[in-house]
Amino acid sequence: MTSNTTSSPPVRVIRSSKRTKTVSARLVRGVIEVRVPARLSESEIDDHVSDLSAKLVRKLNAENIDLTERAFSLAEQHDLPEPTNIRWAHNQNHRWGSATPADGSIRISSHLSSAPAWVLDYVIVHELAHLVIDGHGPEFVALEARYAQSERAEAYLAGYEAGRNGWTGTDSDASS
């Protein structure tokens, strides 16, 4: 399966003497315009450009994925309940997804919008299973295992997390 990624558009930084605190980014004719206060250092600008560009690209990727269609198809394939609502969460930075069994809703981190399709599908199946079982006990694991690539996707996500957290694979990382 292919990845869901959109390549990152070029970036134009616009310094403004009128802007004193806020930084913003938007897509204008295929270019990410990042507006910053004129007083910011190059290092501060680089940090903002990196952060805001990544968020904007995640949103663009997410717009190309029909989560509802995907969730309904996966629910049918794996004999799980359909969600009443599934949406991207652009502010969900510490979980890949979350489910509220009481109302049947699911939220998926937009960080997954650029992940391989099989990883996104795994997280959706994981959250669909939570609509049936709240915890991560043996019954939950059995439901989740209906998705054939569960172990592979878990390994991918663990590797992604390790990289995001700066793990280098050395023994000194184990104690930190």
N, C-alpha and C positions, 0 to 999 in steps of 0.2 A: 504494500500500500504506500501511497505517497504521503508526503508531509503536507500540512495545511498552510505552509508559510508563504507570505507575501514578502518579496525582497524589500529591503529598507529603502525608501525614497531618499533623494538627496536632501540635505539640510541647509537652510539659509538662516543665519543668526541676524536678528535686527535689534541693535542697541537703541534704547530710547531714553532721552533725558527726562521725559515726562513720567516714565515708569520708575517708581521708587522702590517697590518691594516685590511685586508679583512677577512671575515668569509664566509664560503660556506657550502652547504649541498648537498648531493646527495645520491641516493639509490644504495647500492652495495650489491648484493646477499641477498636482503631482510632486510638489516640493513641500517638505515640512518646514514651516516658518516658526522659529523659536524667537519670541520677543522677550528681551531681558532688559533690566535697568542698565544704563550706560556705565555705572560705577563698578560693575562686577569684574573680577579678575578673569583671565583666560581659563584658569583652573576651575573656578566656580561655574563659568559658562559651559565648559566641557562636561562637568557633572550634570548640570541641568539638561543639556542637549542629550546626553546618554540616557538619562532617566525618562525624559518626556518623549523622546523618539521611540524608545522601547514600548512605552505605554500606548502610544499612537499606533504603532505597527501591530501590537496585540489586538487593539480594537478593530483595526482594518481586517486582520485575519479572522477575528470572531464574526464579523459581518458576513463572511463567506461560508459560514457553517450553519446549517439548519439544525440546531440542537433538538428541537421538538421532533422533527422527522427521525433523527438519529436515535433518540431515546425510545420512541414508539417502536421502531424497527428492532432495537436491541431487546426491549421488553418482550416483544412477541417471540423473537428467536430463542430467548433464554427463560421463557415462562415466568416472567416477573411482572409486577404491576406497572402500568403506565403512570407517569407522573401527571399531576394536574397542571404543573407549571415547571418548566426548566428554563434557566436563563444563565447568561454569563455574569460573573461577579468580577468587576474590574478592581475591586478593593480587597479581594481575598488573596492574601499573600502567604499565609502560613498553612493553608489546607488546599488540597487539589479540588475538593468538592465538599458539599454539605447537603444534608437532606433533612426535611422536617416531616416526619411521618404523619403528624396530626393533620396537616393540610395537603400532603402529597407533593410538596414543592422541592425542587432540587436547584442548587446553585453550583456552577462549575467555574473554577478560577480561569480567568482569561489567559493566564500563563500557559494553559494547555492549548490555546488556539494555534500555536506553532509546533506542537508536539506531533509525532506520527499518529495517524488515524487510529491505529490499534491501541495506543496508549490512552487517547481520549475515550475510546469505546470502553476500555477497562474501567476508567474512573466513572463513567456513566453507569455501567453495570454494577459497580461497587455501590454507588448511591441508590440505584434501583433496589438493590438487595436491602439497603437500610430502610426502605419503605415497608419491608416485611419484618426485619429483625433489627433492633436498635443497636446492640453491641457487636463485638467481633468474635463471638464464641464459635463453637464447632458448627452449629446450624447455619450461621452467617457464612462461614468459610465454605460450606457445601454449596450455598447459593451462588456465592462469588465464583466458585470453581467451575460453574457452568460456562463461563467465558474461557475458552481454550488458551488464551494468551495471558492469563492472569499473572503467572509467575514471571514471564518475560517483561510485562509492563511494570510490575512491582520493581524489578531489577533496574529497568530504565529510570523510573522515578527516583529510586534510591541513588543511582549514579548522578542524576541531575542535581539532587539535593546536595550530595557530597561536593560536587563541583561548585555549586552556588555558595556553599559555606566555606569554600577554600581548602577542602581536603586535598592533600598532595600525595597520600598513600604512604607517608612515612610513619614510623613508630611514634614520633613526638606528637602526631595528631591525635593519637588514642588517648593521651592524658589531658588534652585541652577541652 
